[in-house]
Each structure stands twice: as structure tokens, then as C-alpha cells.
């Protein structure tokens, strides 16, 4: 980090959360001198294994950690911190009951870990999931909660001064994947004669997702879509040949995610506010 360098800190739950809705922006910003660090609360141990030759249930967390570092390096992140909790799995699964599952972690413990990182990095902008976590994943919802608590605590000089000097993060954004993008993808797949039954389940899982029109920043990432998809390809265990995101040629697929959208969580945006970038108008110190 250098003086007056824009700094961005992401708070997410699993390896691969950094790619689809924000990867192009991260690549674009890092190429233009933004300092980026990432926090991942779990190693995605409850995730899928697209090919048994890539991992087993016993070593999946280690493999996904390597995949995350591959993606981070591709996107230009300076560092990734894993908090060390276990993937909680989808709601209602046995993974939820494990004592080491992230959703069962002590709030105070998680917040203290995050505050130490915030006060070290001193971000101007933070990113995390919106309240429903995109599609209701328990870990996504948990990191949303912990991010809000940690940013407030990091700004309080009376909270744990042993963790560093207090720091006020000027903006928190929720990157959002819009329903319109998925519906356009569905139509293109139908035109190719491809099965689209996946979208029925997706619609149900995203019933409480963030509204399409509620965003303050739209970033065109056409210049970094190749980098974004290279980072996507790092996550081989999660995105195998049968993945929804491999059913069209990469050149076509990138069209649907070539604009990335960000909703301003705080400070609360004025009606009609539109920004050209996440850092527009901020004081960098």
C-alpha cells in the first residue's frame, strides 16, 4: 500500500464468490492501482466436486484454497485472508450442525478478527453480500451481518484499541447479480436448444434477491472479461463441464456479465444517486 492509494476490502464466505458479479471490476481496479485485499470466512468444504480427479471430500478445502489464490492472483489482489471456519452448507443440511460451521461461530470472535483486518488495511470501500446473500446461503447471510458489525466496531475508538487505531470505511457496497442477466442467458440457451430447467430452481432460490433496479454504480468491464473468465476457470472443482456457465461459448457467456452492478449500502444513498465508480468523490488518505 502507498499513501493516498485507493483501497478496497471484500468480505465473502467461499472461494469463487469473487468472480461472477465482481471479477471484472476487481481486475479493472487492480490494473489501475487500487489496492485490493479479500477476506474469505471458509474454504468451501461443503461445495461440489465437478470431477473426482480434482479433489475428495477430505481435501476439498485445501484444493479450493489453492483455487482461490489462483483467482486472486489473476484478478490482481494483494492478499487473501481465510478466517478458518468451515463451510456451513446449504440451509437444512447436516453441515449446518457442525460446531465448526461458520454459521455457528461466536459473533464477537468473528467481529474481532474482521476489525483487526479492517484497521490494518484501512479500506476506503468495502464489499459484501446483500442481506439475502444472493440466493439465501447461510454463510452469505452470516458474512453480511458480520461485515456490518465489524465496520461499525472498527470505527469505534473505544472498541478493542489493541486491534489498532480506529478506521472509518467510507462506503459499503453490495455487488448484485441481476435477474435480467440470468433471464437473458436463459433466452440465449433456449435459442441454442439447450435445457433450461436449472432456471426454475434458481428463480425459487432467488425469490428474495436484491431488486434489479436498486443500484448506484454500473461498471462496464468489457476490457477485463478475459481476465474475469480466466479467474473463473481457476475454480475447477466448482465449475465443471456441466456448469451452467459453460453451456455457451465463453465469448457469448461474457456478454451477460459484462456490466457489474453495485448497490450502495452505506451511507444511505439519496434518491436517484448514480456514481461512475465505487471511489467517486471519496477522500483518499
C-alpha positions in Angstrom: 0.0 0.0 0.0 1.1 3.5 -0.7 -0.1 6.9 0.6 -3.4 8.0 -1.0 -3.8 4.7 -2.9 -7.4 3.7 -3.2 -8.1 0.6 -1.0 -10.8 -2.0 -1.3 -11.6 -4.8 1.0 -14.0 -7.6 0.2 -15.8 -9.8 2.8 -17.0 -13.1 1.5 -17.8 -16.7 2.5 -16.4 -19.0 -0.1 -13.7 -19.3 -2.8 -15.4 -18.3 -6.1 -17.7 -15.6 -4.5 -15.3 -13.1 -6.0 -15.7 -13.9 -9.7 -19.1 -13.8 -11.4 -20.6 -10.5 -10.2 -17.4 -8.5 -9.4 -14.4 -10.1 -11.1 -14.2 -7.7 -14.0 -14.3 -4.7 -11.7 -11.6 -6.2 -9.4 -9.4 -6.8 -12.4 -10.0 -3.3 -13.8 -9.4 -1.6 -10.5 -6.2 -3.6 -9.6 -4.8 -2.8 -13.1 -5.4 0.9 -12.3 -3.6 0.9 -9.0 -6.4 0.1 -6.5 -5.1 -1.9 -3.5 -7.4 -4.9 -3.0 -7.5 -7.5 -0.2 -10.1 -10.2 0.3 -11.5 -12.0 3.4 -12.9 -15.5 3.0 -14.6 -17.0 6.0 -14.4 -20.6 4.9 -12.6 -22.8 2.4 -15.8 -24.1 0.8 -15.5 -27.6 2.2 -19.2 -28.3 1.5 -19.0 -27.3 -2.1 -19.4 -29.5 -5.2 -16.6 -31.6 -6.8 -17.1 -31.4 -10.5 -14.5 -34.1 -11.2 -13.4 -36.7 -8.7 -9.9 -36.5 -10.2 -9.6 -32.9 -8.8 -10.4 -33.4 -5.1 -12.0 -35.6 -2.5 -14.4 -34.7 0.3 -11.4 -34.8 2.7 -9.1 -32.4 0.8 -11.6 -30.2 -0.9 -11.0 -27.3 1.4 -7.3 -27.4 0.7 -7.9 -27.6 -3.1 -10.4 -24.7 -3.0 -7.9 -22.6 -1.1 -5.4 -23.1 -3.9 -8.2 -22.2 -6.4 -8.9 -19.0 -4.5 -5.3 -18.0 -4.6 -5.2 -18.7 -8.3 -8.2 -16.4 -8.9 -6.9 -13.7 -6.5 -3.5 -13.6 -8.3 -5.3 -13.5 -11.7 -7.6 -10.6 -10.6 -4.7 -8.7 -9.0 -5.5 -8.9 -5.4 -2.7 -8.1 -2.9 -3.7 -10.7 -0.4 -6.4 -13.2 0.8 -7.2 -14.0 4.4 -9.0 -17.1 5.3 -10.7 -16.9 8.7 -10.6 -20.7 9.1 -14.3 -21.5 9.7 -15.9 -24.5 8.0 -18.4 -24.1 5.1 -21.9 -24.4 6.6 -23.5 -25.9 3.5 -27.0 -25.0 2.3 -29.8 -24.5 4.7 -31.2 -27.7 6.2 -28.1 -29.8 5.5 -26.1 -31.8 8.1 -23.2 -29.4 7.5 -25.3 -26.7 9.4 -25.0 -28.7 12.6 -21.2 -28.9 12.8 -19.8 -26.9 15.7 -17.0 -25.6 13.4 -19.5 -24.4 10.8 -19.2 -20.7 10.1 -22.9 -20.0 11.0 -22.2 -21.4 14.5 -19.2 -19.2 15.1 -19.3 -16.7 18.0 -20.2 -13.3 16.7 -17.8 -11.4 18.9 -15.0 -13.7 17.8 -15.7 -13.1 14.1 -16.1 -9.4 14.5 -12.8 -9.1 16.3 -11.0 -10.9 13.6 -12.5 -8.7 10.9 -11.8 -5.5 12.8 -8.1 -6.3 13.0 -8.1 -6.7 9.2 -10.1 -3.5 8.6 -7.8 -1.5 10.9 -4.7 -2.9 9.1 -5.9 -2.4 5.6 -7.8 0.9 6.2 -10.2 0.4 3.2 -12.0 3.3 1.6 -14.6 0.9 0.1 -15.8 -2.4 1.3 -17.9 -5.1 -0.5 -20.1 -7.9 0.8 -23.3 -9.7 0.1 -26.7 -8.0 0.3 -28.9 -9.2 3.2 -30.3 -12.3 1.5 -26.9 -13.4 0.3 -27.9 -13.7 -3.4 -29.7 -17.0 -3.0 -30.1 -17.5 0.7 -26.9 -19.3 1.5 -26.5 -19.3 5.3 -22.8 -18.3 5.1 -23.6 -15.4 2.7 -26.1 -14.1 5.2 -23.7 -14.5 8.1 -20.9 -12.6 6.4 -23.3 -9.8 5.6 -24.2 -9.5 9.3 -20.6 -9.7 10.5 -19.4 -7.2 7.9 -21.8 -4.6 9.2 -20.9 -5.2 12.8 -17.2 -5.2 12.1 -17.2 -2.0 10.1 -19.1 -0.2 12.9 -16.8 -1.6 15.5 -13.6 -0.7 13.6 -14.9 2.9 13.5 -15.3 3.0 17.3 -12.1 4.1 19.1 -13.3 2.5 22.3 -13.6 -0.9 20.7 -10.5 -3.1 21.2 -7.8 -0.5 20.8 -5.4 -3.4 21.0 -6.5 -4.3 17.4 -5.2 -1.0 16.0 -6.3 2.6 15.5 -10.0 3.1 14.6 -10.8 3.4 11.0 -13.9 4.7 9.1 -14.7 2.9 5.9 -16.4 5.5 3.7 -18.6 3.2 1.6 -20.0 -0.3 1.7 -21.4 -1.7 -1.5 -23.4 -4.9 -2.3 -22.4 -6.3 -5.7 -25.6 -7.7 -7.2 -26.3 -10.2 -9.9 -29.4 -9.0 -11.7 -32.3 -11.3 -12.6 -32.3 -9.7 -16.1 -28.9 -11.1 -16.8 -30.0 -14.6 -15.9 -33.2 -14.3 -18.0 -31.2 -13.1 -21.0 -28.9 -16.1 -20.5 -31.9 -18.4 -20.4 -33.3 -17.0 -23.6 -30.0 -17.5 -25.4 -29.7 -21.0 -24.2 -33.3 -21.7 -25.4 -32.3 -20.4 -28.8 -29.5 -22.9 -28.9 -31.8 -25.7 -27.9 -30.2 -26.2 -24.5 -32.0 -27.3 -21.4 -33.1 -24.5 -19.1 -34.7 -26.4 -16.2 -31.9 -25.1 -13.9 -33.5 -21.6 -14.0 -36.7 -22.8 -12.4 -34.8 -23.8 -9.3 -32.7 -20.6 -9.5 -35.9 -18.5 -9.5 -37.1 -20.1 -6.3 -33.7 -19.7 -4.6 -33.5 -16.1 -5.6 -37.1 -15.2 -4.6 -35.9 -12.6 -2.1 -32.9 -11.4 -4.1 -32.0 -7.7 -4.3 -34.2 -5.8 -6.8 -32.7 -5.3 -10.3 -33.2 -1.6 -10.4 -31.8 -0.8 -6.9 -28.1 0.0 -7.6 -26.0 3.1 -7.7 -23.0 2.0 -9.8 -22.8 0.1 -13.1 -19.3 -0.7 -14.3 -18.6 -1.8 -17.8 -15.9 -4.5 -17.7 -15.6 -5.4 -21.4 -11.9 -4.7 -21.2 -11.3 -7.2 -18.4 -13.8 -10.0 -19.2 -11.0 -12.2 -20.4 -9.2 -11.8 -17.0 -12.5 -12.4 -15.2 -13.1 -15.7 -17.0 -9.5 -16.8 -16.5 -10.1 -16.3 -12.8 -13.4 -18.2 -13.1 -11.5 -21.1 -14.7 -9.3 -21.3 -11.5 -12.3 -22.7 -9.7 -12.3 -26.1 -11.5 -13.9 -28.1 -8.7 -17.0 -25.8 -8.7 -17.4 -25.1 -12.4 -17.0 -28.4 -14.4 -18.1 -29.1 -17.9 -21.7 -29.4 -16.8 -21.8 -26.0 -15.1 -24.5 -23.6 -16.3 -21.7 -21.1 -17.0 -20.0 -23.4 -19.5 -23.1 -24.2 -21.7 -22.4 -21.4 -24.1 -19.1 -20.4 -25.6 -17.1 -18.2 -23.3 -17.3 -15.2 -25.7 -21.1 -15.4 -25.5 -21.3 -16.1 -21.8 -19.2 -13.0 -21.0 -21.8 -10.8 -22.7 -24.3 -11.5 -20.0 -21.9 -10.4 -17.2 -20.0 -7.6 -18.9 -21.7 -5.0 -16.7 -21.3 -5.3 -13.0 -23.8 -3.6 -10.6 -23.2 -2.3 -7.1 -25.8 -1.1 -4.6 -24.6 1.4 -2.0 -25.4 0.0 1.4 -24.0 3.0 3.4 -24.1 5.8 3.6 -27.7 5.5 2.6 -28.0 6.8 -0.9 -30.1 9.8 -1.9 -32.9 9.1 -4.3 -31.6 9.0 -7.9 -27.9 8.8 -6.9 -25.7 7.4 -9.6 -21.9 7.1 -9.4 -19.4 6.3 -12.1 -17.1 4.3 -9.8 -17.0 2.9 -6.3 -14.5 5.6 -5.3 -16.0 8.7 -7.0 -15.8 11.7 -4.7 -14.1 10.0 -1.8 -11.2 11.5 0.1 -8.2 9.1 0.0 -5.9 9.2 2.9 
